[in-house]
């Protein structure tokens, strides 16, 4: 991505901050305001220099440096700035990163809140010209997202939860999991080549530990006394560069249950033993000091990386229900968790000038009220050993909460102590089946599999290209929103799902049995207008004589496409 550097010189000078004496008016100067135009959806970096007093530049109660923005459509935005260098009471360096989505004239100025003393900078303007860049992903409907340029998007990918650890805990695949190739550089390139367009990853004390002073089990990272971990920041910067290179969208899980349970709490920066404000995990969600610290974390995340359209969604928690329970004993109430998510999602929606999607996830226990919060854009749960039920489960969540939903993790097995090679055929067929079931269900992201090392080793990830072929057809050939299509199959042993994009009907037929099955389709007006038949396993369109009667081989599946 091309970056344009804007230099803004701003000085906030206080002759005597302790006595709240007057300060000079902040000034702005930059050649950028004399440029004819900046390209739409290209990131610009603005530098500002401030003299102010603080105990910590990462505590917004001490110092908050923001950019106020009025867009061409007159929308008013506030973009947090992030601290780069300098000392309290001396000249300090701050930056803003902004990716303008609209064409036209933007009006901006710096706003500084230093210990409740407000200072406004001079108003400046710059102009943005139209470009061919797609922009950010936005909510569209329950089947798809939409880029700023109007292009539809459905997520196809998998989890890549973390880069390889120094000492993996897998009973049977420790050697595989510790192979150096399992890093963002290799995996994002491989997934992109295999046809994927999205992945989900964690921030945790062994991976992207931006909010952890104490790290573990990954030599890439170092312990620190800094509020935010420099080694985690460095890798996060690199990750966004890699994701941009391969145009891979990311669901970024900001926290995981793993840092709030068992030994994980010992690494948590919010733990009082590590200088944090919470004596217990429950206090993380209820303490005003802990919540303010978390909001300052969100400010930093948005200021530092919110510019990136590669971030599809911020995810507050991986499996928040596993934080709430010790085994089957619930020690943190639903009300506390819902109240925390409401407060944080509303705050994040206000400070994120780029308006990324927001999600959070549960494992298998529902949290009453969580999936009905207006500022949670897309709901998410994790499904193991129930892949055949995915269409029914997606439909249930979509109807119960009237909001988009996706399966954030799935597989034939969740237990990492099992030898997957003993069920290899089931693991691989389940991986493939989940993708098709998700495609033909109302979800903007197809189910994301777990166990990335295993499926990469088996070559299963290449199957994404098979699914991509139909996904691209669905999104590129229609003139209406995707919608479920009613169709009947004469053979009850076959699974049949269908949808339409206004111009074509797509019918998915799966034969899970050990024998070939004959079938006919009916109750679809366009049955006489066969376009083509796609063999899901071979990834090829096949020639089948169209008589209305079909024979589908054992363990095979087709997508039959009709013109409307």
PLY file of the C-alpha trace (Angstrom):
ply
format ascii 1.0
element vertex 564
property float x
property float y
property float z
element edge 563
property int vertex1
property int vertex2
end_header
0.00 0.00 0.00
1.36 3.41 -0.91
1.79 5.72 2.09
1.86 9.50 1.91
3.64 11.19 4.80
2.14 14.42 6.07
4.17 16.52 8.50
2.10 18.53 10.95
4.05 20.76 13.29
2.09 21.43 16.42
3.39 22.83 19.67
1.37 22.94 22.85
3.37 25.09 25.25
2.36 25.73 28.83
4.31 28.24 30.85
3.03 26.75 34.06
0.82 23.64 33.76
0.48 23.31 37.50
-1.31 26.67 37.74
-3.39 26.12 34.57
-1.95 29.25 32.96
-2.77 30.01 29.32
-0.98 28.27 26.47
-0.10 29.28 22.95
-2.50 28.36 20.19
-1.45 25.14 18.44
-0.39 25.64 14.84
-0.43 23.32 11.84
1.77 23.41 8.80
2.20 20.86 6.03
2.82 20.77 2.30
0.06 18.19 1.95
-2.60 20.84 2.29
-1.23 22.40 -0.90
-1.41 19.15 -2.90
-4.13 18.86 -5.51
-5.44 15.52 -4.22
-4.76 12.36 -2.22
-5.94 9.00 -3.57
-9.06 7.47 -2.06
-8.38 4.51 0.27
-4.64 5.16 0.41
-3.22 5.52 3.91
-1.75 8.85 4.97
0.47 9.35 8.01
0.33 12.61 9.93
2.97 13.64 12.46
2.37 16.08 15.27
4.73 17.45 17.92
3.40 18.35 21.34
4.72 19.78 24.58
2.51 18.49 27.40
2.67 16.92 30.86
1.69 13.35 31.68
2.36 10.42 33.97
1.93 8.05 31.02
1.45 8.91 27.34
-0.79 5.81 27.11
-3.33 7.07 29.67
-5.94 9.18 27.96
-6.85 10.77 31.31
-3.38 12.35 31.24
-2.98 13.09 27.55
-5.19 12.40 24.55
-4.06 13.61 21.13
-6.85 13.29 18.56
-7.53 14.35 15.01
-11.03 15.66 14.41
-12.20 15.00 10.87
-15.14 16.28 8.85
-15.60 14.11 5.76
-16.91 15.27 2.38
-20.36 13.94 3.37
-20.16 16.07 6.57
-19.72 13.08 8.84
-17.75 14.02 11.95
-15.04 11.56 13.04
-12.41 11.49 15.77
-9.18 9.58 15.17
-6.90 8.86 18.15
-3.22 9.58 17.72
-0.49 7.35 19.13
2.64 8.27 21.03
5.95 7.80 19.21
8.66 9.39 21.37
9.55 12.17 23.78
9.29 12.98 27.47
6.64 14.65 29.59
7.16 18.39 29.64
9.34 18.26 26.53
8.70 18.05 22.80
6.98 14.72 22.05
6.15 13.06 18.73
2.71 11.63 17.94
1.22 10.15 14.77
-2.13 9.66 13.09
-2.79 7.09 10.36
-5.89 7.67 8.27
-7.33 5.99 5.19
-9.93 8.28 3.57
-12.86 6.36 2.12
-14.75 9.27 0.58
-13.95 11.43 -2.44
-13.90 15.18 -1.88
-12.63 17.69 0.65
-11.74 16.71 4.22
-11.44 19.23 7.05
-9.10 18.30 9.91
-7.60 19.74 13.06
-5.75 18.45 16.08
-7.46 18.33 19.47
-5.38 17.85 22.60
-6.78 17.02 26.02
-3.94 17.41 28.53
-5.19 16.81 32.06
-8.62 18.17 31.06
-7.13 21.25 29.39
-8.32 21.40 25.78
-6.31 22.85 22.92
-7.57 23.08 19.33
-5.30 23.31 16.32
-5.82 25.39 13.23
-8.36 23.98 10.77
-6.81 22.61 7.56
-8.19 20.84 4.47
-7.08 18.27 1.93
-8.80 16.76 -1.11
-9.23 13.08 -2.00
-9.63 11.87 -5.58
-11.32 8.67 -6.72
-9.24 5.51 -6.99
-9.80 1.85 -7.88
-8.97 0.58 -4.38
-11.82 -1.39 -2.79
-11.67 0.13 0.69
-12.95 -1.42 3.92
-15.38 -4.26 4.50
-18.80 -3.16 5.76
-21.94 -4.91 6.92
-24.25 -5.70 4.01
-26.68 -8.47 4.86
-26.67 -11.87 6.54
-25.04 -13.52 3.52
-22.26 -11.11 2.63
-20.11 -8.10 3.43
-19.53 -5.25 1.00
-16.45 -3.16 0.24
-16.68 0.62 0.15
-16.66 0.41 -3.66
-19.77 -1.83 -3.63
-18.04 -5.13 -4.41
-19.48 -8.08 -2.47
-17.33 -10.27 -0.20
-17.81 -13.62 1.50
-15.03 -14.84 3.75
-13.31 -18.12 2.82
-10.45 -19.26 5.01
-9.36 -20.80 8.27
-7.86 -20.09 11.65
-4.16 -19.44 11.94
-4.33 -18.85 15.65
-0.64 -18.28 16.22
2.81 -18.73 14.80
4.77 -21.78 15.88
5.56 -22.02 19.57
8.91 -23.09 21.03
7.38 -25.97 22.97
4.04 -27.16 21.62
1.72 -29.19 23.85
0.34 -31.55 21.18
0.64 -35.20 22.17
0.97 -36.59 18.65
1.92 -33.59 16.48
4.45 -31.70 18.57
7.16 -32.01 15.91
4.79 -30.85 13.16
3.50 -27.88 15.13
7.04 -26.70 15.93
8.14 -26.59 12.29
9.50 -23.11 11.44
7.27 -22.76 8.38
4.22 -22.09 10.52
4.61 -18.35 10.50
2.56 -15.51 8.98
4.95 -15.13 6.04
4.46 -18.71 4.87
0.86 -19.27 5.91
-0.68 -16.13 4.42
1.12 -16.68 1.13
0.03 -20.33 1.09
-3.58 -19.57 2.01
-3.81 -16.87 -0.65
-2.45 -19.23 -3.31
-4.92 -21.87 -2.16
-7.85 -19.52 -2.72
-8.55 -18.24 0.80
-9.25 -14.57 1.51
-9.56 -14.41 5.32
-7.97 -15.82 8.47
-8.49 -15.49 12.21
-5.63 -15.01 14.67
-5.05 -14.34 18.37
-3.26 -11.80 20.53
-1.94 -13.77 23.51
1.24 -13.94 25.60
2.89 -16.23 23.02
1.60 -14.50 19.87
1.35 -10.79 19.00
1.66 -9.97 22.74
1.05 -6.24 22.35
-0.75 -5.98 25.71
1.56 -8.34 27.62
4.70 -7.34 29.50
5.50 -10.98 30.23
5.68 -13.41 27.31
6.16 -17.15 27.11
6.95 -20.00 24.73
7.99 -17.93 21.71
11.57 -16.70 21.31
10.37 -14.10 18.81
9.06 -11.96 21.68
10.69 -10.32 24.70
9.55 -9.26 28.14
9.25 -5.51 28.64
8.50 -2.82 31.19
6.76 -0.72 28.52
2.96 -0.32 28.61
2.75 -1.97 25.18
5.24 -4.64 24.17
7.65 -3.38 21.47
8.31 -6.89 20.14
4.57 -7.50 19.79
4.09 -4.13 18.08
6.89 -4.91 15.63
5.36 -8.25 14.62
1.89 -6.72 14.32
3.30 -4.12 11.94
4.91 -6.88 9.91
1.72 -8.94 9.91
-0.29 -6.11 8.37
2.35 -5.68 5.68
2.16 -9.41 4.89
-1.65 -9.40 4.91
-1.65 -6.42 2.54
0.83 -8.12 0.21
-1.47 -11.13 -0.22
-4.76 -9.25 0.32
-5.74 -11.49 3.21
-8.41 -10.13 5.54
-7.97 -10.70 9.25
-10.26 -11.29 12.21
-8.06 -10.09 15.06
-8.90 -11.60 18.44
-7.72 -9.00 20.98
-7.96 -11.38 23.95
-8.43 -15.07 24.60
-9.79 -17.06 27.50
-6.30 -18.60 27.70
-4.95 -15.43 29.37
-7.77 -15.38 31.93
-7.74 -18.95 33.16
-5.25 -21.35 34.71
-1.63 -20.25 34.45
-2.57 -17.71 31.80
-3.76 -15.21 34.42
-0.17 -15.11 35.73
0.91 -13.52 32.44
-2.01 -11.10 32.22
-1.02 -7.43 32.39
-4.30 -6.61 34.20
-3.36 -8.90 37.11
-2.30 -6.93 40.21
0.68 -9.29 40.53
1.93 -7.78 37.27
1.13 -4.20 38.25
-2.39 -4.27 36.85
-5.66 -3.11 38.44
-7.50 -6.45 38.87
-6.94 -8.88 41.75
-9.28 -11.41 40.15
-10.46 -12.22 36.65
-13.93 -10.96 37.59
-12.49 -7.56 38.51
-11.14 -7.20 34.96
-14.77 -6.83 33.89
-16.05 -4.75 36.83
-13.21 -2.51 38.02
-13.45 1.05 36.69
-9.65 1.23 36.61
-9.40 -2.00 34.62
-12.06 -0.88 32.18
-10.33 2.46 31.63
-7.03 0.67 31.04
-8.76 -1.52 28.47
-10.25 1.51 26.73
-6.77 2.99 26.50
-5.68 -0.27 24.93
-8.47 0.07 22.37
-7.33 3.65 21.70
-3.83 2.38 21.00
-5.04 -0.45 18.75
-7.24 1.89 16.72
-4.61 4.62 16.52
-1.82 2.24 15.53
-3.58 -0.18 13.19
-7.12 1.04 12.56
-5.98 2.51 9.24
-5.70 -0.98 7.74
-8.46 -2.38 5.55
-6.84 -5.81 6.02
-8.45 -5.94 9.46
-11.92 -7.23 8.69
-13.06 -7.25 12.32
-11.94 -6.57 15.85
-12.83 -9.55 18.06
-12.96 -8.77 21.77
-12.64 -12.31 23.09
-11.91 -15.78 21.89
-14.47 -17.95 23.73
-15.61 -15.56 26.43
-17.76 -18.30 28.01
-14.58 -20.18 28.92
-13.58 -17.14 31.00
-16.92 -17.20 32.80
-16.78 -20.87 33.81
-14.42 -23.11 35.77
-15.45 -26.42 34.28
-19.22 -26.30 34.56
-19.22 -23.88 37.50
-20.08 -20.33 36.47
-18.17 -17.71 38.49
-18.82 -14.60 36.36
-22.44 -13.80 35.51
-23.92 -13.25 32.07
-24.97 -9.73 33.12
-21.38 -8.71 33.91
-20.04 -9.99 30.61
-22.84 -8.41 28.58
-22.44 -5.06 30.35
-18.68 -5.09 29.67
-19.17 -5.92 25.98
-21.83 -3.22 25.66
-19.56 -0.58 27.15
-16.49 -1.60 25.16
-18.25 -2.14 21.81
-19.95 1.26 22.06
-16.64 2.92 22.94
-14.79 1.15 20.12
-17.48 2.16 17.62
-17.02 5.81 18.66
-13.21 5.95 18.46
-12.72 3.82 15.33
-12.88 6.41 12.57
-12.55 3.61 10.00
-15.61 1.77 11.35
-14.30 -1.79 11.35
-16.70 -4.62 12.08
-16.87 -5.79 15.69
-17.35 -9.35 16.94
-16.73 -11.55 19.97
-17.02 -15.32 20.35
-18.35 -18.09 22.53
-17.29 -21.70 22.62
-20.48 -23.68 23.28
-22.28 -21.89 26.13
-24.59 -19.06 25.12
-24.42 -15.81 27.08
-27.86 -14.29 27.56
-28.07 -10.94 25.78
-24.55 -10.94 24.31
-25.63 -11.59 20.72
-28.30 -8.89 20.83
-25.96 -5.96 21.48
-26.36 -3.31 18.73
-22.63 -2.52 18.58
-21.66 -6.16 17.98
-21.87 -6.35 14.19
-21.52 -10.09 13.71
-22.05 -12.95 16.16
-19.73 -15.94 16.40
-19.59 -19.36 18.05
-17.33 -22.40 17.72
-18.62 -25.79 16.61
-16.78 -29.09 17.00
-18.03 -32.57 16.11
-21.33 -31.17 14.78
-20.44 -30.22 11.19
-23.49 -31.95 9.73
-25.64 -29.59 11.81
-23.97 -26.38 10.59
-26.84 -25.27 8.29
-29.37 -25.75 11.08
-27.17 -24.00 13.68
-26.46 -21.02 11.43
-30.15 -20.64 10.71
-30.96 -20.85 14.42
-28.52 -18.08 15.40
-29.51 -15.87 12.48
-33.21 -16.09 13.33
-32.83 -15.91 17.11
-30.77 -12.71 17.09
-31.62 -11.08 13.78
-27.94 -10.42 13.12
-25.21 -11.88 10.90
-23.44 -14.93 12.32
-20.44 -17.07 11.42
-18.72 -20.20 12.68
-15.37 -18.96 13.99
-13.94 -22.46 14.57
-15.00 -25.95 13.54
-13.61 -29.43 13.05
-14.43 -33.10 13.43
-12.44 -33.11 16.67
-11.55 -30.52 19.34
-9.32 -32.66 21.56
-5.63 -31.87 20.86
-4.58 -35.03 22.73
-6.11 -37.22 20.00
-4.19 -38.74 17.09
-5.93 -37.24 14.07
-4.24 -39.67 11.73
-6.53 -42.39 13.09
-9.49 -40.38 11.76
-7.71 -38.69 8.86
-10.44 -39.37 6.30
-13.10 -37.99 8.63
-11.00 -34.92 9.49
-10.48 -34.03 5.83
-14.02 -34.75 4.63
-15.39 -32.76 7.57
-13.13 -29.82 6.64
-14.52 -29.79 3.10
-18.11 -30.39 4.10
-18.14 -27.48 6.55
-17.14 -25.04 3.81
-20.00 -26.05 1.51
-22.55 -26.07 4.32
-21.43 -22.57 5.25
-21.56 -21.33 1.65
-25.19 -22.37 1.31
-26.21 -20.89 4.66
-26.85 -17.23 5.57
-23.37 -16.31 6.78
-20.93 -13.70 5.42
-17.96 -15.85 6.43
-17.80 -19.55 5.69
-16.86 -21.75 8.70
-13.21 -21.36 9.69
-11.45 -24.64 10.47
-8.98 -25.14 13.30
-5.83 -27.35 13.21
-4.04 -25.35 10.53
-0.77 -27.30 10.84
-2.48 -30.63 10.24
-4.43 -29.51 7.18
-1.42 -27.74 5.71
0.66 -30.89 6.12
-2.03 -33.01 4.44
-2.43 -30.54 1.56
-6.10 -30.05 2.42
-5.91 -26.26 2.29
-5.64 -26.40 -1.51
-9.34 -27.27 -1.48
-10.15 -23.60 -0.87
-9.71 -23.04 -4.60
-12.53 -25.51 -5.28
-14.88 -23.50 -3.08
-13.56 -20.18 -4.40
-14.71 -21.05 -7.93
-18.36 -21.19 -6.88
-18.05 -18.33 -4.39
-16.74 -16.06 -7.15
-19.57 -17.10 -9.48
-22.23 -16.43 -6.87
-20.92 -12.94 -6.13
-20.08 -11.84 -9.67
-23.03 -13.05 -11.75
-26.03 -11.88 -9.74
-28.31 -8.87 -9.85
-29.94 -9.37 -6.43
-28.84 -10.15 -2.89
-28.09 -13.79 -2.13
-31.14 -15.62 -0.78
-32.16 -19.14 0.12
-33.89 -21.03 -2.69
-36.53 -23.70 -2.18
-35.86 -26.99 -4.01
-36.92 -30.58 -3.41
-34.79 -33.68 -3.91
-36.47 -37.01 -4.61
-33.78 -38.86 -2.65
-33.98 -38.25 1.09
-30.54 -39.79 1.63
-28.92 -36.80 -0.06
-28.31 -33.40 1.52
-29.66 -30.60 -0.67
-29.22 -26.87 -0.17
-29.88 -24.07 -2.65
-29.60 -20.32 -3.05
-30.09 -17.72 -5.76
-28.36 -14.48 -6.73
-31.20 -13.24 -8.93
-29.79 -14.53 -12.22
-28.75 -18.04 -11.28
-29.83 -20.75 -8.88
-27.08 -22.82 -7.20
-28.07 -26.24 -5.86
-25.68 -28.15 -3.63
-26.20 -31.91 -3.48
-24.11 -34.13 -1.20
-24.05 -37.93 -1.11
-22.63 -39.03 2.27
-23.46 -42.71 1.64
-21.18 -45.50 0.50
-23.15 -46.16 -2.70
-24.12 -44.16 -5.77
-27.49 -42.44 -5.48
-30.06 -41.52 -8.14
-32.08 -38.34 -7.70
-34.24 -35.75 -9.37
-34.84 -32.15 -8.38
-38.18 -30.37 -8.44
-39.98 -27.28 -7.16
-37.46 -25.02 -8.93
-38.88 -23.01 -11.87
-35.58 -22.96 -13.78
-34.92 -26.71 -13.81
-35.17 -26.76 -17.59
-32.41 -24.12 -17.88
-29.34 -26.06 -16.74
-26.19 -23.98 -16.99
-23.45 -26.29 -15.70
-22.55 -28.86 -13.03
-19.55 -28.49 -10.78
-17.83 -31.50 -9.24
-16.75 -30.27 -5.83
-14.05 -32.89 -5.28
-12.27 -32.49 -8.63
-12.87 -28.76 -8.77
-14.01 -29.02 -12.39
-17.19 -28.45 -14.35
-18.40 -31.75 -15.77
-20.56 -32.81 -18.68
-23.70 -34.64 -17.64
-26.55 -35.39 -20.02
-29.49 -33.32 -18.84
-32.55 -35.55 -18.57
-33.71 -34.40 -15.15
-32.41 -37.62 -13.59
-28.95 -37.61 -12.03
-26.62 -40.17 -10.46
-24.18 -38.99 -7.81
-21.30 -41.28 -6.85
-20.64 -42.33 -3.26
-19.05 -39.70 -1.00
-19.30 -37.07 -3.75
-20.98 -33.69 -4.01
-22.02 -31.38 -6.81
-23.12 -27.82 -7.30
-25.75 -27.70 -10.05
-26.21 -24.25 -11.58
-29.36 -23.12 -13.38
-30.07 -19.91 -15.28
-33.17 -18.11 -14.06
0 1
1 2
2 3
3 4
4 5
5 6
6 7
7 8
8 9
9 10
10 11
11 12
12 13
13 14
14 15
15 16
16 17
17 18
18 19
19 20
20 21
21 22
22 23
23 24
24 25
25 26
26 27
27 28
28 29
29 30
30 31
31 32
32 33
33 34
34 35
35 36
36 37
37 38
38 39
39 40
40 41
41 42
42 43
43 44
44 45
45 46
46 47
47 48
48 49
49 50
50 51
51 52
52 53
53 54
54 55
55 56
56 57
57 58
58 59
59 60
60 61
61 62
62 63
63 64
64 65
65 66
66 67
67 68
68 69
69 70
70 71
71 72
72 73
73 74
74 75
75 76
76 77
77 78
78 79
79 80
80 81
81 82
82 83
83 84
84 85
85 86
86 87
87 88
88 89
89 90
90 91
91 92
92 93
93 94
94 95
95 96
96 97
97 98
98 99
99 100
100 101
101 102
102 103
103 104
104 105
105 106
106 107
107 108
108 109
109 110
110 111
111 112
112 113
113 114
114 115
115 116
116 117
117 118
118 119
119 120
120 121
121 122
122 123
123 124
124 125
125 126
126 127
127 128
128 129
129 130
130 131
131 132
132 133
133 134
134 135
135 136
136 137
137 138
138 139
139 140
140 141
141 142
142 143
143 144
144 145
145 146
146 147
147 148
148 149
149 150
150 151
151 152
152 153
153 154
154 155
155 156
156 157
157 158
158 159
159 160
160 161
161 162
162 163
163 164
164 165
165 166
166 167
167 168
168 169
169 170
170 171
171 172
172 173
173 174
174 175
175 176
176 177
177 178
178 179
179 180
180 181
181 182
182 183
183 184
184 185
185 186
186 187
187 188
188 189
189 190
190 191
191 192
192 193
193 194
194 195
195 196
196 197
197 198
198 199
199 200
200 201
201 202
202 203
203 204
204 205
205 206
206 207
207 208
208 209
209 210
210 211
211 212
212 213
213 214
214 215
215 216
216 217
217 218
218 219
219 220
220 221
221 222
222 223
223 224
224 225
225 226
226 227
227 228
228 229
229 230
230 231
231 232
232 233
233 234
234 235
235 236
236 237
237 238
238 239
239 240
240 241
241 242
242 243
243 244
244 245
245 246
246 247
247 248
248 249
249 250
250 251
251 252
252 253
253 254
254 255
255 256
256 257
257 258
258 259
259 260
260 261
261 262
262 263
263 264
264 265
265 266
266 267
267 268
268 269
269 270
270 271
271 272
272 273
273 274
274 275
275 276
276 277
277 278
278 279
279 280
280 281
281 282
282 283
283 284
284 285
285 286
286 287
287 288
288 289
289 290
290 291
291 292
292 293
293 294
294 295
295 296
296 297
297 298
298 299
299 300
300 301
301 302
302 303
303 304
304 305
305 306
306 307
307 308
308 309
309 310
310 311
311 312
312 313
313 314
314 315
315 316
316 317
317 318
318 319
319 320
320 321
321 322
322 323
323 324
324 325
325 326
326 327
327 328
328 329
329 330
330 331
331 332
332 333
333 334
334 335
335 336
336 337
337 338
338 339
339 340
340 341
341 342
342 343
343 344
344 345
345 346
346 347
347 348
348 349
349 350
350 351
351 352
352 353
353 354
354 355
355 356
356 357
357 358
358 359
359 360
360 361
361 362
362 363
363 364
364 365
365 366
366 367
367 368
368 369
369 370
370 371
371 372
372 373
373 374
374 375
375 376
376 377
377 378
378 379
379 380
380 381
381 382
382 383
383 384
384 385
385 386
386 387
387 388
388 389
389 390
390 391
391 392
392 393
393 394
394 395
395 396
396 397
397 398
398 399
399 400
400 401
401 402
402 403
403 404
404 405
405 406
406 407
407 408
408 409
409 410
410 411
411 412
412 413
413 414
414 415
415 416
416 417
417 418
418 419
419 420
420 421
421 422
422 423
423 424
424 425
425 426
426 427
427 428
428 429
429 430
430 431
431 432
432 433
433 434
434 435
435 436
436 437
437 438
438 439
439 440
440 441
441 442
442 443
443 444
444 445
445 446
446 447
447 448
448 449
449 450
450 451
451 452
452 453
453 454
454 455
455 456
456 457
457 458
458 459
459 460
460 461
461 462
462 463
463 464
464 465
465 466
466 467
467 468
468 469
469 470
470 471
471 472
472 473
473 474
474 475
475 476
476 477
477 478
478 479
479 480
480 481
481 482
482 483
483 484
484 485
485 486
486 487
487 488
488 489
489 490
490 491
491 492
492 493
493 494
494 495
495 496
496 497
497 498
498 499
499 500
500 501
501 502
502 503
503 504
504 505
505 506
506 507
507 508
508 509
509 510
510 511
511 512
512 513
513 514
514 515
515 516
516 517
517 518
518 519
519 520
520 521
521 522
522 523
523 524
524 525
525 526
526 527
527 528
528 529
529 530
530 531
531 532
532 533
533 534
534 535
535 536
536 537
537 538
538 539
539 540
540 541
541 542
542 543
543 544
544 545
545 546
546 547
547 548
548 549
549 550
550 551
551 552
552 553
553 554
554 555
555 556
556 557
557 558
558 559
559 560
560 561
561 562
562 563
